[in-house]
Amino acid sequence: MAIAALNDASCRLGWVLTDFDCSTWANGPECQRLIQNPDQVAAVDALTLARPLTARLRQDRSCEGHLNSAFEEGHLRPIVPRASVLSQEPGTR
């Protein structure tokens, strides 16, 4: 239920990128840096934040349960608060 709500809210609020090669990005250095250093998510801009969120949501479509695993592993925890902060800034998303 929470995963569906995250997906719905992310799409509705414009946090899901439509023209984005998430497979390549997910295997690249920026993604790996954010996974290894989740505290850095607190300082990223809106586009950088939308990338891991988009990648996770798309991966869950092809591999059901991916978002649950990402949540349990702590990968989503820094994304949601940062999205909340960015959503309140003028001109963001």
C-alpha positions, 0 to 999 in steps of 0.5 A, spaced: 500 500 500 505 504 501 509 503 495 503 504 491 502 511 494 509 513 493 508 511 486 502 515 485 505 521 489 511 521 485 508 521 478 503 526 480 508 531 483 513 530 477 518 526 480 518 521 475 522 522 469 520 520 462 526 521 458 531 518 462 535 511 461 535 509 468 538 502 467 544 506 464 544 511 470 543 505 475 549 502 473 553 508 473 558 512 478 552 517 480 548 512 482 553 508 486 555 514 490 548 515 492 547 508 494 554 508 498 553 515 501 546 516 502 547 522 507 549 526 500 542 525 498 540 531 503 544 536 498 542 534 491 538 538 486 531 536 484 533 532 477 539 528 481 533 526 486 528 524 481 533 519 477 534 514 483 526 515 484 525 514 477 530 508 477 527 505 483 520 505 481 521 503 474 525 497 476 519 495 481 515 494 475 519 489 472 521 486 478 515 486 483 518 487 490 524 491 488 521 497 492 520 493 498 527 491 498 530 498 497 526 500 503 528 495 507 535 496 505 534 504 507 535 506 499 528 510 499 529 513 506 533 519 504 529 520 498 522 522 501 525 527 506 529 531 500 523 530 496 519 534 501 524 539 502 525 540 494 517 540 493 517 546 498 522 550 494 519 555 489 520 553 482 522 546 483 518 540 480 
